[in-house]
């Protein structure tokens, strides 16, 4: 049996005097970089951040940001493989504490993409972190089963795995719940257990040594072969296990309707989300359904207009809110930086004649992008809004458009929020316009938001807290129970149906 190691031991394993990952990164992760190549990549990323990012010190003091950047320079300059450069850039991006500043897997190029997505260094099972414990969701290896608990990997204890990963996980400000959600496989994005962990602690001889606790309580020491993402997905598919669907669902069971919305992102889809929403609420009203449960727990965000469309069916009076995502670091992006950047709209790089210098406040010295400034918006209720009671299930996954949706629901009192605190931040999101810098030698890419929301020093570094908090439970998750849904159904059962008492259908117009 392997001895388990504590956090201090992990530090000795992972971090040498230079701060570099010291574990053997054989295979694709060891694609070599020369000192000159690494130094060029570091210079390009540093300049891109300083030239383009509008909110580097939104959650950090200038001293703390300078230290974050200095650590990246030291670590990046010493990087001699693509994997090491990816880790250095990821840690630095996460250190800015902005949920839209990150090494987005989908934007990596060349060697970096092959290292992260094609290497045979992945665990042969999927997991979910519940109350700081690792629950196996599905397995392509017969030695591990759904419902097992992973106690250690290669001698590193479960809690220490989380500690080692935290510096690389993205979120806005203090939203640590959002950081931890990125480790799960039951989400639309890649699990960082597949992307980061093999770089931090790669398999030894192509295998992982595990300590497993079975649902019976029995502990087993086993080894499993590392695999690729494609092979694991194929093996799970052969068992009938597929990834979570992002398809919207609507069903009515008795007096309660359930609307499941796993995404607000339909950029390359012909799905008519507006017609879906209108049709669902029309059916609710025509059938006088008194309760509606909307589940957005797996929904990171996307198109903010979707939340506005739903709210139009829930509110009784116009809802006004200020949308001012207008702080910019530049008027025109310097060519020396822009030539290494990509985006979907290159007009983002030239704001000539559209900005004014900000003279005071938290963004003093930057520019105000006038088309996005002081945008007072109004959501108008539809002629016959839904008159039943609405409950919305939320989680730390809600960090972009779904954070904004949860905030507007809370501000308007139009529904009851149930679950855990959202991701995102009340200081407003950085985003609106995005680009990514692609480092020419490693292929590592870092997303950079080009606009930031305005805020004051008094704005709290906090997310949205639900009206009813439901704490996760490992035992409940292992048993397949849905504690948030159980809490909603208890609330529904305990709420008197006033419409029945008065003899009036609840949803009549």
N, C-alpha and C positions, 0 to 999 in steps of 0.2 A: 504494500500500500504506500502510495506517495505521501510524503509529509505535506500538510497544508501550510501555506505561507500567509503572513499577515501583510498589511499595507507597506510596512517598512521593507519587507523582503521584496515586494513587487517593485518598489522604487529601485532597489539594487538590481533587479532583473532587467527592468526596462530602461532606466536612466543612467547613463554614464556621466563622466565629468562634463561632457559637452552638452548634455541634455538630450542626446539622441537615443532612439530605440536601439538596444544592443542585441536583441534576440536575432538569431539567424533568420534572414528573410529569403531563403532560397527560392528558386523557381522564378516565376514572372515578376514577383515583387522586387527582385534584385536587379532589374534592368538598370544598367549602370549610368551614372551621371558623372561627368568630370567636375573638377573644382570650378572651372570657368563656366560650365553650363549651369551649375547650381547658382553661382553668384549672379549670372544674368537673370535667371528666373526670379531670384529674390529681389533684385533691383526693380524688375518690371512689376511685380506684385505690390511692392512697397509704394512705388510711384502711383500705381493705379488707385490704391486706397487713398493716398493723400490728395490726389487730383480729383477723384470722382465721388468718394463716399461722403454723404451729407451729414452724418451723425456719428462720427467715430468716438465722441466723448459723451454720448447721450446717457450712458450708464457707467462710465468710467471717468475718473479724474484724468487730467492730462498726464500726470505722473504715471498713473496705472497704464494708460494707453501706451506711453513711451516705453514702459517696461515690457508690455506685450509685444510691441513691434521689435524691440531689441532682442527678445528671446527668439522670435521668428528669424531674425537676421542670423543669429548665431546658429540656430538649429538648421535653417535652410541652407546656409553656406556650407555646413558640414555634411549635408545630405549627399550620399553617393548612390542612391537608388531612387527610383520613382516612388516606391512605397514610403521611404523616409521623407521625401519632399511632400507627398500627400499628407502625411501625418503633421509635418511642420505647418503647412498651410491651413490644415483643418483646425489645429489647435489655435493658431493665430486668429482665424476667422471666428471661431467660437468665443474666443476671449473678448471680442468686441461686444458680445452680448446682444447681437441683433439677429433676429430669426431669419432675415432674408440675406444675411452675409454668411455664405457657407460653400463648401466644396460639393456642389450639386452633382450627384453621380451621373445624371443624364447629360451634363455638359462637359464631362471629361473627354479628352481626345487621345488618340494614338495609344502609346504605351500605358498611360494612366488608366484608360478605359479597360484595356486588356487585363491589367493588374487587378483592378477592382472587381470586374464582372466575369472574367474567364478563368481565373486561377483555381486550381484544385486544392483550396485551403479552407473550405467552408465546413461548418458543422453539418452533419447529415440529418438534422432535425430542426424544427422551428420552435421558437420560444416566445413567451410573454413574461415580462417582469411584473409581478404582483406583490405588493408590500415587501419589496426588496428581495423577493425569492423568485427563482427561475422555474416557470411551469412549461413543460413540453407540450406543444400544441399538436404536432404531428411529426412522424419520424419515417425516414427512408431506410433506417437501419433496424433490423429485428431485435437488437439488443436494447433498444430504447423505445419506450411506448408513450403515447399521449397520456397525460396525467402524471407522468414521472416528474420528480423535482431534481434539477441539476444542482448538486451541492458544491462541486468544484470542477474546474477544467484544467488539466495539466498541473494539478496541485494548487491552483489559485482558487480561493474560496469565493462563493457566490457574491457576498457583499463587497469583496475586494475587486471583483471584476467590475462592478458598478463604479467603485471609487476610481479605478484606472481609466474608465471610459468617460467620466463626467467632463474633464477638461476639453473634450473633443465634440461635445454635443451642443447644438445650436438652440437658442431661444431668445426671446426679447426680455432683457433685464432679469428680474428675479423669478421668472417662470420655470423653475426647476422641474415641475411636473411635465412640461412640454419636452424638456431634455430627455427625461427618462422614457417617454413614450416612443422615442425614436429607436429604442432597442427592441421593440416588439415586432413580430411578424404579422400580426393581425391589423395591418394598416396598409394604405395604398402605396406609400413610399417604401423604398428599400429599408430593411432593418440594418441599423449600424452594427449589429452583431455580425453581419455578413461582410460589411465593408471595413470596419475598423479593427475588430478583434483579431482577425488573421494577420494584420500588420503588427499589432502590439504583441501578440503571443501566438505565433504560427504553430501549426501542428509539428510534432516531433517525429521525423521519419514518416511523414504522411499520415500520422494518426493522432487522435486526441485521447488522453486518458481522463476518464470521468469518474466522479463519485456520484451515484444516483440513489435517491430515496424513492422507493416504490409507493404507490397508494396504500399498501398494506403496512408501511413503516419500515420494511426491510431495506437495508442499505447494501448496494452492490458496487464493486469496483470493476469497471470495464474499459476496454479501448474500442474506439470506432475509427473507421477510415474517413479521412477528410474527402470532400467531394467538390464538385462544381455546382454553381447555381442551376445550370441547365440539367445536370444529371439528377440532382435532388428533386427539382420540379417534375421531371419525367417520372421518377420513381413514385412520388406522391400522387401524381395523376393516375398512374397505373392502379393505385389503391382507391381511386375515386376522390382524392383530396385535391382541391384546386384553391387558388387564391380567392380572397374575399372579393365578391362582386361589388362594383361601384354603381350598379343599376339602381335607380330609385324604385321604391316599393310603396304601395298604398293598399291597405286592407281595412275592412271593418269587421269587428267581432262583437256582436251584441250592441251595446250602447257606447262602445269605444272604437275610435279609428286610430290606426297606426301608420305613420308616414316615416319611412326610413330614407335618409338622404346622405349617402356616404361621401358625396363630393359636390362642390359648387363649380367644378372646373369642366367646361365643355367647349374649350377653344377650338378643337378640331373635330367636333361632333355635330351631327344634324339633329340631336335630341332637342325637342321643343319643350324646354323646362317650364316656360310660362304657361303653355297649354296644359301641362301636367298639373301645375298648381291650381290654375283656374278650374280645371275639371274636378280635381279632388275636393275643393271647397264647395263647388256646386253640388256635388253628391252629398257632402256633409249636410248642407243646408236643406236639400230636398228630402233627405231621410231623417232630419231632425236628430242628428247624432250629438249627444250632449258632451262627449269628451274626445279630445284629440291629443295624441302623444306623437311628438316629432323627435326623432332620434338623429342627432348629428354628431354622435360621439366619435366616429371615425373620420369626420370631415375636417380636413385642415383648412380648406377655404377655396378660393377661386374668384368667381364673379360676384362682386358685392351687390349687383342688381337683384340677384336671386333672393337674398335676405329681405330686401326692400319689397319685393313682390309678395312674399309670405306675410310680412308685417302689414301690408295694405289690406289683407283679409282679416287681420286680428285687431287692429286699432279702431277706435271709435271717433277719433278726432285727428286732425293733421299732426304729424310728428316732425318737428324740425330738429336738425342737427348740423353742426359745423364740420365740414370736410375741408381741411387745409393741409394737404400733403404737398407742400410747396417749397420746402427748403432745399436748395441746390448748392453743391460745392463749387460750381463753375458756370460760366456763361458759354464758353466753347471748350469742348474737351481737347486737350493738347494732342496733336497728331501723334507724338511719340508714345502716348498712352493708348489712344483710340485704335491704333493699328493692331494692337494685340487683343482688342475687345470685340465681342460679338453681341448681337441683340436681334430682336425682331423688327425694330424700327430705328433706323440710323438717324432720324431727325432728333432723337433723344440727345445726340452729342452736340447739337448746335441750338442754343437758346438765344441767339443774337436778337436784340430788340424785345425780348420777352421777360427780362429779369430786371430787378432793381436791387441795389445793395442793402442788406439788413444792417441797421445801425445800432440796435440794442436788443436786449433779451438773450435767451439761451443760444440763438443762432447768429449773434452779432458777428459781422465779418463775412458771412456767407451771402448767398443770393436768394431772393424770393422769386420763384417762377410764377409769374402773374396769372397765367391761365388756370393754375391750380390753387390760387390763393383765396382765402376768405369765402369759400364756397358754402353758403348757407343753403342746405338742401331740405326739401320737404317731401315726406311720404304722405300721400293722400289716401284716406280709407276708401275702399270701394263703396258703391251705393248700398250694398247689403252685406256688411261684414259678418264673419262667423260669430255666433252668439254663445257658443258652448265654452267650456273650460279647456284651456290649452296647457299642456305640460311639455317642456323641452328638455331632453336628456343631453347634457353637455359633458365635456372632459377637457383635459389639458391638450388634446389634439387640436382644439379650436383656437387657431392662432393667427388667422389672416381675415378673410371675409367672414368666417364664422365667429371669430372674436367680435368683430364689429356687429354682427347680427345679435349675438348674446348681449352685448352692451346696450343696443337699442331696445331689445326686449326688456332688459332690466330697467332702463330709463323710463320706458313707457308703461311698465307694469302690465303688459299685454299677455303675459304667460308666466307660469311658474318654472323656474330653472332648477333642475335636479341633476346631481352628479358630483363632479369635482371641479375645482377652479379651472378656468380656461387657460390656454396659453395666451400669447399676445401680451399687450401692455397698455395701460391707460395713458401712457405718454404718447401714444399713437404709433402707428407702424411705419417703418421705412419700406418704401416700395413704390407702387404706382407705375414707375418706370424702372426697368431692370436691365442690366447687362452683365456679361461675365468676361473676365480676363482669362485668356488661355496662355499659360506659360509655354514658350516655344520648345524648350528642351525636354521637359518632363511630360507635357500634355496635361498637367494638373490645371484645373479651371476653378475659379472662385467667383461665385455670384456676388454682385455688388448692387445694392439698391441705389438709384440715382435721385430719389426724392425722399424727404423725411417729413413727417407730420410736425406741426408746431406744437410746443408745449411750454409750460412755465416751470420754474423751480418748485412750485407748490404741487405740481401734478404728481401723484404717487406712482412709484415704481411698483405697480400691482396689476393683476389681471382682474377678471370678473368672477366673483364668488357666487355660487348658486344659492338659491333660496332654501333649498334642502340639500345638505351635504350627505353623500353616501360614500363611505370609506371602502376601498377595495379589500377583498379577503381572498387569500390564497386558497383556502379550503373551499370557499364558495365557487371560485373560478374553476378549480379542479373538478368540482362536481357538476359543472355546466350550469350553475345558477347565475341569473342576471339580477344582481342586487338592486341596480337602478330601476329596472323595470318592476321588480317586486315592490319597491318603495312607491312608485307611481300608482300601481294597482291598489296598494293599501290606502293611499290618499283618496283615490277615486271611491273606494268602498266606504271610506269614513266621511265623505262629503255628502250632505243631504241633497237630494235632487229637488230643488225649490220649484222647478217647473212642474213636477208631478204634483207637489203639494197644492200649487195654484190651479192645476188643471190645464196649464198652457204648455204646448210643446216648447222645448227649450230653444229650438233654433228657428222658430217661426219668425217671419219678417213682419 
